[in-house]
């Protein structure tokens, strides 16, 4: 009784160790090798191997070997009819077909090879009604014959190994499918972005004086959002909103858009319809970024409530629309138009100072100025804003003090620090 109790405790311990090894997130091959070692060690078996039945293939693949040469690859074939016939075979000794025609066919092909390797037992790994593979076992190191309770231990441990292999393969499939889905999603996002940019270019073609305007507004908006610390998906969303902010101009007469002079009040009313028209065009579309239609509608609203189309003020204006409003105005100020040349950087900074809190949101102006200052002062390798502005527009000796001074005025923390040092 004492000997049986010790053996039972030893078996439970081996099963626990095997379960822990299988549950680990370790490398697959290492898991199979260690599981085989635990199985062999539990019953002091000299040699063994684990072979996997690959779906759709008759040839098995060797996953791990012990005691038959580390570089030896056990190659077996198991036909689909044979797999179905031996699902419930249990432990099978070589040379004993037990009236099972599947084993008879299998042994007729492989018995000589397995005996040469010193294999005495073949155990199918069955998981969820399918054969995962086979475990091949040699004799005990003691030379003793296997007992019925040994077969129970073998079957229990083999089931554990089979579940471990099956689980790892499922995880691999899930990871592979997740990676495929990720690539598909990225492809769709790329197609969506490219489509939006092409559409933005089509919008700007209608206005021969502002070609490239929508793309620049999208890029400026993206830069501002990134400086504000927005998550990447939100940054991408505001860039798309910038590209599409003027889509409502598609309903405006080309003669009004291309007028080489300041348009009159009647034409202004017609032009000012474009934000609401943009909302109507974009609303029926299911966008990945929900605020795009509202950004198009409200990018001409002002913080002081004097904008259009609805006269919103302050926090009533969606934050994305406040970003695009600044990006839109900055591009308008820094590009030539038919009735005016672009303004100097000094004038732009003064416009920011004068209209922050009136036309522009202070946090948005601050983020844009900080991004530009980082580019001019070399704090970042990117020169996205400077490239869009073109050569010879910015003079760093003049621009850096102007930006630094405005940032200090807009940033409460810097104001407090300056007051404290005084």
N, C-alpha and C positions, 0 to 999 in steps of 0.2 A: 504493500500500500504506500509506504514511504517513497519507494522508487517511482511509482506511478504519479504520486503527488508532485515530486520534484520535476518529473518530465512534463507534467501539465503546466506547472508554473513557468518552466523554461519555454514551453510552447507559447503561452500567453505573452511572455516577455518578447519573444521573437516576433509575434504578430504585432505587438505594440510598436516595436522598433521599425518593422516594415511599414506599418501605417504612417508613422511619423516621417519616414523617408519619402514615401509616395506623396504625402501632403506638402512637402517642401516645394518651394518655387525654384528648385535647383535646375541645372542644365539637364535636358532630357536623357542624354546618353549616360550621364553620371548616375541619374536616378535608377535606370535599368540595371547598370552594373552593380550598384550597391544592393539593390533588391535581390539580384541573383546571388550575391555573396551571402546575404542574410539567409536566404532559403537553403543554400548548400550548407552553411554553417550550422543551422538549426539541427539537421539530421546527420551532420558530418559526412556529407556526400562528396566524393572526390572531384567530380567534374560536372559541367552542365552548360547549357546555352539557352538563350531566349531568342526566338525568331518571330517576326511579325508577319501577319497575313495582310498584305496591302490590298486595299479595295480595288477590284477590277483586274487584279493580276493573280495568276496561279503560282508564280514563284514567290517564295517568302524572302524576307530580308533579315539578315542576322543583326541583332541589336547588341548582344553581349555574349561572351564565352568565358569559361573558366576551366582550366585544366586540360584543354585540348589544343593549346597553342594560341597565343593572343592574336596572331595574324591569320588564324584559320577562319574562313567564312563558310558557315554551314549553309548549304543551298538545297532547299527542299521544294517540292511542288505539291500543292494541295488544290485539287480542282474544285470548282463550285459545287458540284454534286457531293463530293467527298466532305466538304465543309458542312453542308446541310446535314449529312448523315451522321457526323461524329460530334454534333453539338453537345450531346449529353454522354459522351463516352467516358468521362472521368479519367482515372489513371490507367494507362494501357502499357502492359509489358511487351517488349519486343518478342515476336515469335508467337504471341497469343492473339489471334484475331477475334476470339469470342463470338464468332458467327456474324461479325459486323463486316459486310462486304466493302465498306469504305476503308476500314483498317486493312483489310486484305489487299486492296489495290495500293494503298499507301505503302504498306510494308514490302510489297513485291518490288517497288521502285527503290526503297531507301534502306531496307533492313541491313544489307551488307555494309553499307557506308556507316550507318549508325553503330553497328556492332564494332566496326574497326575503330571508331572513336571511343568506344567504351560506354556507349549510351545503353541503359537498361530500360528506362521508362520514358514515355512520351505523354505529356499532359496538355490537353487543349486549354487555352485561356478563353473563356466565354464571358462576354460582357453584353448585357442587354440583347440577348438572343442572337449575337453574332460572334464568330470566332475572331478574336483579336490576334491570336498567334498560338505558338506552341512553346512549351518549356521542356527541354530535353535534359534528363538527369542520368548520371552514372550511378554506380553502386556505392554503398557505404564504405568508408575508409576501413572500418573494422572487418569488412568481409561478411558481416551478418546480413541475412535476408531482411527485406522490408516487411514490417508487420502491418496488420490492418489499421492500427491507430496512426502509423506513419503515413499511410495513404490519406487519412483524414487531414493530417497536418499539411501534407503536400497540397492537397486540393484547396484548403483554406488560404494558404500563402499564395498559390498560383492565382486564385481569384483576386487577391489583393494586387498582385503584379499586373494582371490584366486590366483591372480598373485604373491603375496608375497610368498605364500606357494609353488606354482609351481616353482618359481625362486630359492627358497632355496633348494628345492629337486633336481633341476637340478645341482645346485652348489655342493651339496653333492655327486651326481653321478659323476660329473667331478672330484672332489677331490678323490673319491674312485677309479675311473679309473686311475687318475694320480698316486695314490699310488700303484695300481696294476702294472701300467707300470714301475714305479720306481723299484718295486721288480723284475719285469721281466728283466729290464735293469741290475740291480745289479746281478741277477742270471747269465745273459749272460756274464757280465764282470768277474764274478767269474769263470765260465766255461772257458772263454778265458784265464784268468791268469793261471788256473790250467793246461790247455792244453799246454800253452807256457812253463810252468815250467817242465811238463812231457817231452816235446820235448827237452828242454835244458838238462835234465838229460840223454835223449837218445843220445844227441850229445856228452856229456862228457863220456858216457860209452865206446865210441870208443877209448878214450884216458885213459888207465887204471891209468896213473900217475896224471891226473888232474881232477878226478871225483869231482863234486861239484863246479868246477871253474866257469861255466856259471851262476849258481845261485848266487854265491858270487859277481861276477861282476855286476849282476843285482841289488843286494842289496847295494853294494857300490855306484853304479850310482844313485840309489834312494836317498841315504843319502846325496850325494853331491847336487843333484837338490833341495832337501828340504832345505838344508842350504843356497842355493842361492835364496830361496824365490819363487821358481816356484809354479804355481797353482797345485792343487792336480792331475788334469787329466794329466798335463805335467809330473809330478813326476812319475805317473803310467806308462806313455808312455816310459820314459827313462829307467825305470826298465825293461820293456818288451824288449826294445832294448838291454839292457845288457844281458838278458837271451839268446837272439838270436844272439848275435854278432858273434859267431863262427860257425853259421850254415853251412857256406861254407866248413867247414872241412869234411862234409859228402862226398865230392868228392875226398878227399885226401886219398891216400893209408894208411891203418892202420899201415904198417911197418914204414912209415915215421913219423907218429904221435907218435908212441910208441918207436921210436929209443932211446936206453939207452945211447946215446952219442950225441954230437953236430953233426947235419947233415951236409953233404957237400953242395956245391953250387947248384948242380943239384936238390937235394932234397929240398933245400931252395926255389928254383924257383917254384917247385911244391907246397910246403906249402904256399908260398906267393900268390897263386891263390885264396886262400879261401875268402878274402874279396870281390873280384869281383864276385865270385861264390855265395856268400851269398846274394849279391844284386840281382843276377839273380833269385835265389830261392824265395826271399821275395817280389820282385816287383809285380808279378801278383796277390798277395794276397791283398785284401782290408782290410788294418789294421785300427783300430780306431785312430792310431797315425801315421801320414803320414811320419815322418822322420825315421821310423825303417829301411827300406831298405838302406837309405843313411848312417845311423849310422853303419850298418854292413859293408858297402863298405869302409868307411873312418876311421875306428877305429885304423888303423895303419898308418895314415898320421901324420906328425909332423909339429909343428909350424914353424920350419925353412925350410920346404919344402923338407926334405930328407926322407920322408916316402913313402909309397906305398899304392895303386896301381897307383895313378895319380900325385904324387908329389905336392899335394896342400900345401899351406902355410897360416899361420895366419888366417884371417877371411874367407878365402876361405873354410876352413874346417867347416862343420856344428857344432854348439856348442854342440849338443848332442854327436857327435862323439868324441869331445875333452873330454867330461866327461867319456865316456866309455873307451877311450884310457888310461886315468889315472887309472880308476878302474881296467882295464885289467892288466896294468903294475904293479900296487900295489899288486894284487893277485899273479902275477908271481914272484915278488920279495919276498913275504912273505910265499910262500909254497915250499915244497921240490919238486924237479924235479929229473929225473933219473941221470942226469949228474951234479947236484949241489944241495947243501942244501940251505934252505932259508936264506936270508941275515938278519943281525941284524937290529934292528930298527934304530940304529945310521947310518948304511950304507944307509938305505932307505931314511932317512931325507937328507943325503948328496947327494943322487941321485936326490931327488926333487930339492935341491938347485942348483945343477950343470945343471940340464936339464930343469928347468923352463924357458920358453921363447925359448927353442930349441925344446925339444920333447913335453913338457907339457904346457898347457895354465895356466898363473899365477893365474887367478881368480878361476880356477878349483882346483888347488893345495891349494890355500888359503882356499876355502870352505871345502875341505876335512880335512885339518889340524885343522881348527876350530871345525869341528864336532868331530874329535878324541879328541881334547883337552877338549871339554865339557864333553865327556864320562870319560876321565881319572881323571879330576878334580872334578867330581861329580856335574857339573852344570846341567846335565840331568840324569834322572833315567834310560834311555835306555843305554844298553851296546852292541849295535848291532855289531859295528866294533870289539870290544874287544872279543866278543864271537866267531866271525869268525876267529880271530887270535889265539884263544886258550889260555889256562892258561900258565903262566910263560914266555910269549913272551915279554910283556911290563913291564917295571919297572917304576912306576910313578915318582919316584924321579929323574930318568934320562930323561924320556920321556917328562915331562911337560916343563923343561927348553929348550929342543931341539925344541919342537913345538912352544913355546912362542917366541923364537929367530927367527925362520923361518917366523912366522906370522908377526913379526915386520918388517922383511926385505921385505916381499911381499906386505904389506899393506901401501899404500902411506900416509894414514891418521895417522897411528902410527909413520911412519918415520917423518912426519911433527911435530907431537906432541913431539917426542923425541928430534928433533932439536930445537924446541922452548924452551923446558925445559933446554937444555944445554946452 
